[in-house]
């Protein structure tokens, strides 16, 4: 059995796959298994892969099933003891897979992120962080790369590159296939923590991620519908009641944000709510299945949630008014946050 498999999810990703695959080939990991799950690309990715990288296992799907569902297909096909799921727009620096495997050997029942680095050398994400309303953002975004080393506990995983033992992936049944794109990493992170698993960042393993802060109406819709899905699925009814003031305020702010952005964003916000409403039966079925398995109370993660809205990552051009409103909102959410406060999740 191979030691490590890397699953890459592709959708019209030919332009970035070559660099990613070349960086993986340069890693000092024997018998590395690489699987590309292609979500019905129309840019010639499958044909190009067969011609240029015939040793890569290609799974060509007949439709675009979404990121999480495609990743699950790759995980099931993997033969290795450990599986990493990664974006095709990542570039693995020398020795990064060895560092990640060393971290996994130390914490075999954990999920491990590398330190994700922007092309300019700053941090893209040291894992992710979640606002008490379920809004997620990159942890330590824009900070100096050299500031963090070693193996560090993190609040949530970043989905750009996640490593775990194959049996741990199987235990969690992979990603939630109902989440088409965005927030699949947050849902997985909360589920893992409430099932007693730990999340770490191997900060000496550096992976460059071609990431930019960009929010389109389509992305806004996916983020909102999957935020609502995740919060309603993961938290107990008592936790939802305790968080309800914060969730109501946050919901109002997302509608205000959409209003200020215009009709396309208002339509996206409305479609997000309607999607959750139409899928309530599936949501409650998923909720019942998960809550029958939970091993730790919600309080184990509530304290790590942040009251600070990630305004800097949501609004491209910050202003004095934006900064003032962000400070006011943070004050309100800090007051609304239930339970003991934690400094683990501060920016």
C-alpha positions in Angstrom: 0.0 0.0 0.0 1.3 3.5 -0.9 2.2 5.8 1.9 0.4 8.9 0.6 -2.2 9.8 -2.0 -2.9 13.4 -3.2 -6.4 14.1 -4.5 -6.8 17.1 -6.8 -10.3 18.3 -7.8 -10.3 19.9 -11.2 -12.8 22.0 -13.0 -11.3 23.7 -16.1 -8.0 23.7 -14.3 -5.6 22.9 -17.0 -3.8 26.3 -16.7 -2.7 25.6 -13.1 -2.5 21.8 -12.9 0.9 21.4 -14.6 2.6 23.6 -12.0 0.9 21.7 -9.2 1.7 18.3 -10.5 5.3 19.2 -11.2 5.7 20.5 -7.6 4.2 17.2 -6.4 6.6 15.1 -8.5 9.5 17.0 -7.0 8.6 15.9 -3.4 10.7 13.3 -1.7 7.8 10.9 -1.1 8.2 7.4 -2.6 5.3 5.8 -4.5 3.3 8.9 -4.3 -0.2 8.3 -5.6 -1.9 11.2 -7.4 -5.6 11.2 -8.3 -7.2 14.0 -10.3 -11.0 14.0 -10.1 -12.3 16.1 -13.0 -15.7 17.7 -12.7 -16.6 17.6 -16.5 -14.1 20.2 -17.6 -14.6 21.7 -21.1 -11.0 23.1 -21.4 -9.5 19.8 -22.5 -8.1 18.9 -19.0 -8.8 15.1 -19.2 -7.3 14.7 -22.6 -4.2 16.8 -21.7 -3.7 14.8 -18.5 -3.9 11.5 -20.3 -1.2 12.7 -22.8 1.1 14.6 -20.4 0.7 12.8 -17.1 -0.4 9.2 -18.0 0.8 7.9 -14.5 -1.8 10.1 -12.8 -5.1 8.4 -11.9 -7.8 10.4 -13.7 -11.4 10.1 -12.7 -13.5 11.9 -15.3 -17.0 12.7 -13.9 -19.9 13.2 -16.3 -21.1 16.3 -14.5 -19.8 19.0 -12.1 -20.7 17.4 -8.8 -19.1 20.1 -6.7 -15.8 20.2 -4.8 -16.7 18.1 -1.8 -18.5 15.4 -3.7 -15.6 15.1 -6.2 -13.0 15.0 -3.3 -15.0 12.2 -1.7 -14.8 10.2 -5.0 -11.0 10.6 -5.0 -10.7 9.6 -1.3 -12.7 6.4 -2.0 -10.4 5.6 -4.9 -7.2 6.2 -3.0 -5.2 3.1 -1.9 -2.7 4.9 0.3 -2.8 5.0 4.1 -2.9 8.8 4.2 -4.8 11.1 1.8 -4.4 14.8 1.1 -7.1 16.7 -0.7 -5.8 19.8 -2.4 -6.8 22.6 -4.8 -5.2 22.5 -8.3 -4.0 26.1 -7.9 -1.5 25.1 -5.1 2.3 24.8 -5.4 4.0 22.5 -2.9 7.4 23.8 -1.8 10.3 21.5 -1.4 9.9 19.1 1.6 6.4 20.2 2.3 4.9 16.7 2.0 7.6 15.3 4.2 6.8 17.9 6.9 3.1 17.2 6.6 3.6 13.4 6.9 5.8 14.0 10.0 3.0 16.0 11.6 0.5 13.2 10.8 2.8 10.6 12.3 2.8 12.7 15.5 -1.0 13.2 15.4 -2.4 10.2 13.5 -6.0 11.0 14.4 -5.9 14.6 13.4 -6.5 16.7 10.2 -3.4 18.6 9.2 -3.1 21.9 7.1 0.1 23.2 5.7 0.9 26.9 6.0 -0.7 28.4 3.0 1.3 31.2 1.5 0.4 33.9 -1.0 2.6 34.2 -4.1 4.1 37.4 -2.6 5.3 35.5 0.5 2.7 36.6 3.0 0.4 34.2 4.8 -2.8 33.2 2.9 -4.1 31.0 5.8 -2.9 29.4 9.0 -6.1 27.4 8.9 -9.4 29.3 9.0 -11.3 31.1 11.6 -15.1 31.4 12.2 -17.2 34.2 13.4 -19.9 33.3 15.9 -22.5 33.6 13.1 -20.7 31.0 11.0 -18.9 33.4 8.6 -15.4 32.1 8.0 -12.2 33.8 6.9 -8.5 33.0 6.5 -6.6 32.9 9.9 -3.6 35.2 10.0 -4.2 36.5 6.5 -1.5 38.8 5.2 0.9 38.4 8.2 4.6 37.6 7.7 5.2 34.0 6.7 8.2 33.5 9.0 6.2 34.4 12.1 4.8 30.9 12.5 6.7 27.6 12.7 6.2 24.2 14.2 2.9 22.3 14.6 0.1 24.6 15.8 -3.5 24.0 16.8 -6.0 25.8 14.6 -9.7 26.8 14.9 -10.7 25.4 11.5 -9.2 23.9 8.4 -8.6 25.6 5.2 -9.9 23.5 2.3 -7.0 24.4 0.0 -4.9 21.5 1.3 -6.0 19.0 4.0 -4.2 15.8 5.1 -5.5 13.0 7.2 -5.3 9.2 7.5 -7.5 7.5 5.1 -9.5 5.8 7.9 -10.1 9.2 9.5 -11.6 10.5 6.2 -13.7 7.4 6.1 -14.8 7.8 9.7 -16.1 11.2 8.9 -17.5 10.1 5.5 -15.5 12.9 3.9 -17.1 16.2 3.0 -20.8 16.9 3.1 -21.9 16.3 -0.5 -24.8 18.8 -0.1 -22.2 21.6 0.0 -21.4 22.3 -3.6 -18.6 24.8 -3.1 -17.3 27.0 -0.3 -17.8 26.2 3.5 -17.2 22.5 3.0 -14.0 22.9 5.0 -15.8 24.7 7.9 -18.5 22.0 8.1 -15.8 19.3 8.1 -13.8 21.1 10.7 -16.7 21.5 13.1 -17.9 17.9 12.6 -14.3 16.6 13.2 -13.9 18.6 16.4 -17.3 17.5 17.8 -16.3 13.9 17.0 -13.2 14.3 19.2 -10.6 14.9 16.4 -8.0 17.6 16.4 -7.0 20.2 13.8 -3.4 21.3 13.3 -1.3 23.4 10.9 2.2 22.1 10.1 3.6 25.6 9.7 7.0 24.4 8.4 5.2 22.8 5.4 4.7 25.7 3.0 2.2 25.5 0.1 1.8 28.4 -2.2 -1.9 29.1 -3.0 -2.9 31.4 -5.8 -5.6 33.1 -3.8 -7.2 36.5 -4.1 -9.9 38.3 -2.0 -12.8 38.4 -4.4 -16.5 38.2 -3.7 -18.9 37.7 -6.6 -22.7 37.3 -6.3 -22.4 33.6 -7.0 -19.8 33.1 -4.3 -21.8 35.2 -1.9 -24.8 32.9 -2.5 -22.8 29.8 -1.9 -21.2 31.2 1.2 -24.5 32.2 2.7 -26.5 29.1 1.9 -23.7 26.8 3.2 -23.2 29.0 6.3 -26.8 28.6 7.2 -26.7 24.9 6.3 -23.6 24.3 8.5 -24.9 26.2 11.5 -28.3 24.6 11.5 -26.8 21.1 10.9 -23.9 21.2 13.4 -25.2 23.0 16.5 -27.6 21.5 19.1 -30.9 23.3 19.5 -29.8 24.7 22.8 -26.7 26.2 21.2 -28.7 27.7 18.4 -31.0 29.3 21.0 -28.0 30.8 22.8 -26.5 32.0 19.5 -29.8 33.2 18.1 -29.2 36.9 18.9 -25.9 36.9 17.1 -27.3 34.9 14.2 -30.2 37.3 13.8 -27.9 40.4 13.8 -25.5 38.7 11.4 -28.4 37.8 9.1 -29.5 41.4 9.1 -25.9 42.5 8.2 -25.7 40.1 5.3 -29.0 41.5 3.9 -27.6 45.0 4.4 -24.4 44.1 2.7 -26.4 42.7 -0.2 -28.5 45.8 -0.4 -25.5 48.1 -0.6 -23.9 45.9 -3.3 -27.0 46.0 -5.5 -29.6 43.7 -7.1 -27.3 40.9 -8.1 -26.2 40.4 -4.4 -29.8 40.8 -3.1 -30.9 38.1 -5.5 -28.0 35.9 -4.4 -29.0 36.4 -0.7 -32.6 35.5 -1.4 -31.6 32.4 -3.4 -29.4 31.3 -0.5 -32.3 31.4 1.9 -34.7 29.7 -0.5 -32.1 26.9 -1.1 -32.0 26.1 2.6 -35.7 26.2 2.9 -36.2 23.8 0.0 -33.6 21.4 1.5 -34.9 21.3 5.1 -35.9 17.7 4.9 -32.3 16.7 3.9 -30.9 19.1 6.4 -32.8 17.5 9.3 -31.9 14.0 8.2 -28.2 15.0 8.1 -28.6 16.7 11.5 -30.1 13.6 13.1 -27.4 11.4 11.7 -24.6 13.6 13.0 -26.0 14.4 16.4 -26.3 10.6 17.1 -22.5 10.4 16.8 -21.3 13.6 18.6 -18.7 12.9 21.3 -18.1 16.4 22.7 -20.4 19.2 23.6 -20.8 22.3 21.4 -19.1 24.4 24.2 -15.8 22.8 23.2 -15.8 24.9 20.1 -18.0 27.9 21.0 -15.2 29.5 23.0 -12.9 29.5 19.9 -15.3 31.4 17.7 -14.4 35.0 17.0 -16.7 38.1 17.6 -14.7 40.0 15.0 -16.2 40.3 11.6 -13.6 39.7 8.9 -14.3 43.0 7.2 -10.8 43.3 5.9 -11.3 40.1 3.9 -14.9 40.9 2.8 -14.5 44.5 1.7 -11.8 45.2 -0.9 -11.4 48.9 -0.2 -11.6 49.7 3.5 -12.5 53.2 4.7 -12.8 55.0 7.9 -16.5 54.4 8.0 -16.0 50.7 7.3 -13.5 50.4 10.0 -15.8 52.3 12.5 -18.8 50.1 11.6 -16.6 47.0 11.9 -15.4 48.0 15.4 -19.0 48.7 16.4 -20.2 45.3 15.1 -17.4 43.5 16.9 -18.4 45.2 20.1 -22.0 44.1 19.6 -21.0 40.5 18.8 -18.6 40.3 21.7 -21.5 41.2 24.0 -23.7 38.6 22.2 -21.2 35.8 22.3 -22.3 33.2 24.9 -20.0 31.4 27.3 -16.3 32.0 28.2 -14.4 34.0 25.7 -11.2 32.6 24.1 -8.2 34.3 22.6 -7.4 31.3 20.4 -9.4 32.7 17.5 -8.4 36.3 17.4 -6.9 37.8 14.2 
